[in-house]
Amino acid sequence: MPPFLVLGPLEVRTPDGMPTSLKRRKARELLALLVLRPGTTVEREEIVDVLWGERPPVSAQANLNSYVWDLRRVLARAAPADEPRPTTSRNGYRLDLRTEECDAYLFEELAATGRQALRNDRYRAAAELLAKALGLWRGAVLQGITAEFCVATAARLDLVRFEAMEDYADARLGLGQHEELAAELAATVRRHPLHERLWAQFMVALYRSGRRTDALRAYHDVCEVLNAELGVGPCTQLRLLQQAIASRQCRHVRVGVCAS
């Protein structure tokens, strides 16, 4: 695992994998803020506003200096670098991180590389890369930190994670893992019933497992869900997939048939 972990509870780990702790909540929030904006100087005034809102205490700047000292003490032990981190400038603080030092950055790099492998029909490489990327997740982004600055980043990472899950399913279809994938996607489409790409993957997996009737029933189910929840019908790709299954031509349908 990288030393800086945000795909779940915020953690900083030592080189031997042991977690270290920042006991003070605002010190953890400061670390989260700096990790989410790597290589960028975050001005003191912004940090004070994030940590205390519109009515900071008179001691805010002194407290901030104390939190930075806490961070440096922990990071010197857990993630040593050529110079103390975070770096102090005249206006604020900056945390420089390499891709491999943070699970979120590593996740996005692996997911992008896996997607490119999928586009090149390198299904085994894609599956391995995407499985490794998804395996970095331990829970909700910065679980336990409710500060507003986390919301947009968490939403973006959740979207990338979902796309990686769909890409992983496509890679496994390409590898012929139809029966195993059909069983897994049966639960996934119940959790995410409005995602047509998942339904398409589910239908393909069912058909290629010899379950043509179940695949057609899944199409009926997604049509009902979309109509009930959104008042719309299925996308063109999903309709074409249903026609291919009905005419027993789905063996020739390429994975990634629906990109909802």
N, C-alpha and C positions, 0 to 999 in steps of 0.2 A: 504493500500500500504506500502511496505517496505520503509525505509528512503532513500536508495540509488537507484536511478532509472536510468537505461541505455537503456532500451528497448523502445527507443524513445528519445526525447531531454533529456540531462543530467539534473537531478534534485536531490536535497537533500531536504527531507521533515521533518518537525517537527513532534513530536509525535501526534499532533492533525491534521496532514495531510496537513498543510500549506507549500507551497514551499518556500525555501530560495534561495538567489541568490549569485552567485560569479560574480561580475561585470567584472573582468578582464579576457580576453580570455585565457591567458596562465595559470591562476589559474584554470580555468575550465579544460584545457587540462591536467594539472598536476593531478587533481582529477580523471579524466577519466583514466589516465595511472595507478594510484595506485589502483583504483577499479578493473581494469581488471587483476591485478596481486596481489590478496589478500594474505596476509601473507608472501609476498616476499619482501625482501629489494631491492629497486631499487636504484642503485648507482647514486650519484650526477652527475657524468660525463655522464651517459646515459640520465638522465633527461635533462641536458643542451643540449645534442645533439638532443633529441626529440623536445624540445621547440624552439631551435634556429637554428638547423642545423649546417653546417660546419663553420659558422662565427658568433659565439656568441658574444655579446657585452662584453666589459670589466666588466660591472656591472652585468653579468649573475648570479654569485653566490649570490650577494646581492639581486638581484631581486627574485631569487629562495627562499631565506629566507623570503622575504616579502610575496610570494605566500603561503608558508607553514603557515605563521602566519594567513593569510586570511582563509585558510582551517581550522585551529584549531578554529578560532573564530566562523566560521559558523557551524562546526561539534559539537562544545561544546553546541550550542543552539539546533541544529536540531537532532543530533544523539549522545547524551551524552554516554560516556563509563567510565570504571573504571580509565582510564588514558587518557591524551590528545592524540588525533589522528590528523595526522599520527605520528607514533613513530619515533624518530630520533635515528640513530645509527652513528657510526663513519664514515661509508661510504655513507649513504643515508637515505632513508625514507621507512617506511613500514606501510601499512594500514591493520589492522586485522578486518575481517568482518565475521559475522556468516551468515549461509545460508539464514536465514529469514530477514537479513538486506538489501539484494540486490535483485532486481527483476529478474536479469539474473540467479543468483544461484538458487533462488526459482523456477523459470520457469523450469530449467533443472531437478531439483529434482522432481517436480510434473509431468513433461513429462515422466521421467523414471519410476515413480511409476504407472502412468497411463498405460504405455506400458506393464508393468508387469501384471497389472490387466487384460488387454486385452488378454494377452497370457493365462491367467487362466480362460478365458471366463466370467469374471466378468464385463459384458458390462456396467452396470449402474455406477459402481464405476469408471471404466475407462473413461466413458464419462464425469463424474463430475470432475475428476482430470484433464483431458485434457482440458476441457472447462475453468477451473480455470487457468491452465497454459497459455493458449492462450489469456485469458483475461488480462494478465499482459502487453501485448504489446500495446504501444501507438503510434508506428511509427517505422521508421528505427533506427537501433542500433546507439546510440549516435548521433542522428540527429543534424546537425549543426556543428559537430566537424569533420574536414576533415583530421586530422593528420593521417599519414601513419600507425602508430602503431595500429589504430582501425580496419584496413581492414581485417586482418586474423580472429580476434575474431568476427567481424560482419558477415563474411561469414560463420563461423562455427555455430553461433547462428541462422542465417537464415536457414541453413540446418536442424538444430534440430527443428526449428519452422515448417518447411514444413513437416517433418516426423511426428510431433505431429498432424498437420492438417490431414494427411492421417490416422493416428491411430484413431483420433477422428471420422473420417468418418466410419472406420471399426466398432468402438464401436456403432455408431448409426445404422449401418446396423444390428448389433447383437440385437439391441433393437427394430428393426422393423420400424424405422422411414424412410421408403423407399420413399414416395412421397415428403416429405419435403426435404430430402437429394438430390433426383434427381433434384429438381428445383435449389438447391444451386450449385450442381456439374456441371450443364449445363454451368454456368458462369465460374466456376473454371477451367474446362478443356479448355475453350477458352483462359484463361490467362496463363495456363501452358500446352500447347498442347503436349509436348514431354514426359510427365510423365505417363507411362503406368499403374501404380497402380491406379492413379486417374480415368483413363478411365475404368479400370476394376470395380472400385467401382460405377462409373456412370452407366455402363451397368447392374450391379447387381441391383442397385436401380431402374432403369427403368423396368427391367424385373419383379421384385417383386412388382412393382406398377401396373402391368397388361399391360405394354407397351413393349411387346416383339418385335414388329416391330421397335420401336424406339431404343431398345437396339442393335438390329442387324445393324441398320443404324449407330449407334455410333461406332460399330466395323469397319464398312466400312470407316467412317470418320478418325479414328485413323490410319488405314492402309494407307490412302492417305497422311496424315500428316507425318508419319514416313518415307514413301518413298520419299516424296518431300523434306523434311528437312534433313534427314540423309541417305537416300538411303538404308534403311533396312526395314524388315518386322516386325510384332509384335512379342513379346516374346512368348515362349511356353505356359506360363500360360494364356496369353490373347487368344491365339488360342484355347486352351482347353475350356476356358470360352465361347467363341463363339459357339463351338460345343455343349456345355451343354445347352446354350440358344436355339440354333436351334432345339435341340431334346427335349426341354422343361424339362430339368433335372436340371435347375439352382437352384431350391429350395434346392438341396443337396450340392451345392458348398459352402465351408466354406469362411467366410469373410477373407480378406487379401490374395486374390488369386494371386495377382501380386505384386512383390516387386521391382519395377524399381527404 
